[in-house]
Amino acid sequence: MLGIAPFNFPLNLVAHKVAPAIAVGTPIVLKPAPATPLTALLLGEILAETDLPKGAWSILPVTNDVASVMVTDPRLPVVSFTGSVPVGWAIRDAVPRKHVTLELGGNAAVVVAPDQDEDDLAHAAARIATFAMYQAGQSCISVQRVFAHREIAEQLTTKIVEVVQQLGTGDPADDNTDVGPLIDEVAACRVEVWVEEAVAAGATLLTGGTRSGAAYTPTVLTDVPRDAKVSREEIFGPVVVVETVDSIDEAFDRVNDSRFGLQAGVFTHDLQLAFRAAHELEVGGVVIGDVPSFRADQMPYGGLKDSGTGREGVRAAMEDLTEERVLVLTGITL
């Protein structure tokens, strides 16, 4: 098996590939992201102290060019990739006869129903603000789009802005920091450009919107044109778009109006609405009463459309690495 991990969770997402492989006895070659190889190598040092057989695992911090050769190597019949959309589908196209699992991008959405009272809205705002900005937004299930029913939209938006403005920014090593810098200045510049494009097209900047080197201030936008990159693409930065809708039908339509479909969150107390969301939202996972950023390691995890194919999570990944066989016994005397 070949596992290719991204930079944004350099230990957790490496473990998501290595652990299931070890569990089912599949040798794995793990390529960490060029920007963050050290935690994978440290994990490799820990594994080296175990009694696992020689060749059970390898950590190879190679360039992406070398990785493309590894993808086509017939000795690696399974490829598990977490990363960008173009690279993921290019891998799938390059090896159509291999078993390929792709966990790609998203622009995760939250729907807030009108049945939320003041305490509910305070809770929803805190969760939305926190998980739109955590990891500096560099998570494929960070909250990027919020669709709030008109009855509660103004109150919710005000609360979200208040929480965002209270988030501490700066050095990630400081315990008081909630939002650190992006992976590099190039990434921060891209976020800056996308926000400026949205504002120039008519969006309203409620807070944030400034850059210093690789750091971008936590940002809340509203009145964003539907074709703006901050709505249509994966921003992968500390930016959230909050929009008002007149009905749940409209909210669900807006969630589905995306080429991505990883996870979505719905804040509601209505069980029937929860079941409807699970049925109608075009995503791999629906989280009721919380943000789409919720993930437990044991749950099947993956998306639809340009968010990828296949599922991760311990059991799902183990099944990907297992070939079911049938044994028929006839004429056997015990």
C-alpha positions, -999 to 999 in steps of 0.1 A, spaced: 0 0 0 11 36 -7 -2 62 17 2 99 9 -5 123 37 -11 161 37 6 188 58 -23 200 79 -26 171 103 9 156 100 5 130 128 -32 122 129 -36 117 92 -4 97 90 -17 74 117 -50 71 99 -31 53 71 -4 35 90 -25 20 118 -52 2 96 -24 -12 74 -6 -27 104 -39 -40 118 -46 -61 87 -10 -70 80 -6 -49 49 29 -35 42 27 3 38 50 29 23 40 63 37 50 95 20 45 125 43 39 160 30 72 178 20 63 207 43 57 186 74 77 153 74 91 153 109 61 139 128 59 110 104 95 102 109 91 103 147 62 79 144 85 57 123 111 58 151 85 46 176 74 18 153 111 8 149 111 -1 186 82 -26 181 83 -63 171 66 -56 138 82 -77 109 108 -61 87 91 -44 57 58 -38 75 61 -1 71 84 25 56 84 63 59 98 79 28 99 117 28 104 121 -9 95 148 -34 62 148 -52 79 139 -84 92 107 -69 57 100 -54 42 101 -89 65 72 -98 55 53 -66 18 57 -75 23 37 -107 46 11 -92 28 -23 -95 42 -34 -61 18 -9 -45 -17 -21 -55 -36 3 -31 -32 41 -30 -47 61 -1 -43 98 -8 -53 128 13 -47 162 -3 -57 185 -31 -85 179 -57 -63 181 -89 -36 158 -75 -61 133 -62 -80 129 -95 -48 128 -114 -37 98 -93 -70 81 -99 -67 87 -137 -31 74 -137 -39 41 -121 -75 32 -130 -70 -5 -122 -57 1 -87 -78 5 -55 -76 42 -49 -91 61 -19 -92 99 -22 -99 122 7 -99 156 -10 -112 191 -3 -144 207 8 -161 240 16 -181 227 45 -215 243 53 -236 248 84 -274 253 84 -289 270 114 -327 264 117 -352 289 132 -359 266 162 -327 278 179 -332 300 211 -308 325 224 -287 299 243 -287 277 213 -275 305 190 -247 314 215 -236 277 214 -238 275 176 -219 308 172 -191 296 194 -188 263 176 -189 280 141 -164 307 150 -140 282 166 -141 256 139 -140 281 110 -107 294 124 -90 264 140 -59 252 123 -61 287 106 -89 272 86 -65 246 71 -89 217 75 -110 202 48 -140 202 72 -135 236 87 -167 257 86 -166 278 54 -203 286 47 -231 293 71 -267 295 60 -289 309 88 -327 312 86 -338 348 84 -356 346 118 -323 342 136 -297 352 111 -290 387 124 -286 375 160 -264 346 150 -242 367 128 -236 392 156 -226 365 180 -203 348 154 -185 381 149 -182 387 186 -166 353 192 -143 356 162 -130 390 175 -122 374 208 -100 347 193 -63 351 201 -39 352 172 -2 348 170 24 322 178 9 287 179 33 278 208 16 304 230 -13 289 250 -33 320 245 -32 316 207 -64 303 190 -54 310 154 -19 308 141 -3 315 107 -10 295 76 15 270 63 34 297 43 30 332 30 19 320 -4 -12 304 11 -19 336 31 -16 357 0 -41 335 -18 -66 339 10 -60 377 9 -67 379 -28 -99 358 -26 -113 380 2 -104 412 -17 -121 398 -48 -153 390 -29 -154 425 -13 -148 441 -47 -177 421 -60 -201 434 -33 -194 413 -2 -195 429 32 -165 425 55 -177 422 91 -143 416 107 -107 407 98 -95 409 63 -58 418 69 -26 399 64 8 400 80 33 376 64 19 341 66 -8 352 91 -43 362 81 -68 377 106 -99 356 113 -124 369 89 -162 370 86 -180 379 53 -216 383 43 -235 393 12 -210 373 -8 -218 367 -45 -225 330 -51 -198 328 -78 -170 342 -55 -141 319 -48 -146 322 -10 -180 305 -16 -173 282 -46 -138 269 -38 -120 256 -7 -105 287 9 -83 267 34 -79 297 55 -95 315 85 -125 328 66 -162 321 71 -191 333 49 -225 339 67 -256 342 46 -293 346 53 -319 323 38 -357 324 39 -363 287 43 -347 253 50 -353 244 14 -332 273 3 -305 265 29 -302 229 17 -301 240 -20 -273 264 -11 -254 236 7 -257 214 -24 -248 241 -48 -211 231 -46 -188 208 -64 -177 195 -30 -196 172 -6 -175 162 24 -195 170 56 -222 194 67 -236 205 101 -272 213 110 -282 231 142 -318 220 150 -339 203 176 -363 188 150 -357 151 145 -376 150 112 -354 178 99 -324 159 110 -335 128 90 -343 151 60 -309 166 61 -293 131 61 -314 123 31 -311 155 10 -277 169 17 -251 158 -9 -223 151 15 -205 121 30 -215 130 66 -242 150 83 -236 163 119 -267 173 137 -264 198 165 -227 206 158 -204 218 130 -192 197 101 -157 197 116 -167 169 140 -148 137 133 -143 106 154 -115 83 143 -137 52 142 -164 68 120 -164 63 82 -151 95 67 -151 107 32 -171 126 6 -190 129 -26 -183 148 -58 -150 166 -58 -144 157 -21 -132 123 -32 -141 86 -32 -140 59 -7 -140 61 31 -113 65 58 -118 57 95 -103 26 111 -128 -1 100 -134 14 66 -97 17 59 -91 -19 70 -118 -31 47 -101 -12 18 -70 -33 25 -88 -66 27 -98 -89 -1 -129 -110 7 -126 -146 -3 -150 -175 -4 -141 -210 6 -164 -238 -4 -158 -272 12 -174 -303 -3 -167 -340 2 -148 -334 34 -149 -361 61 -144 -349 97 
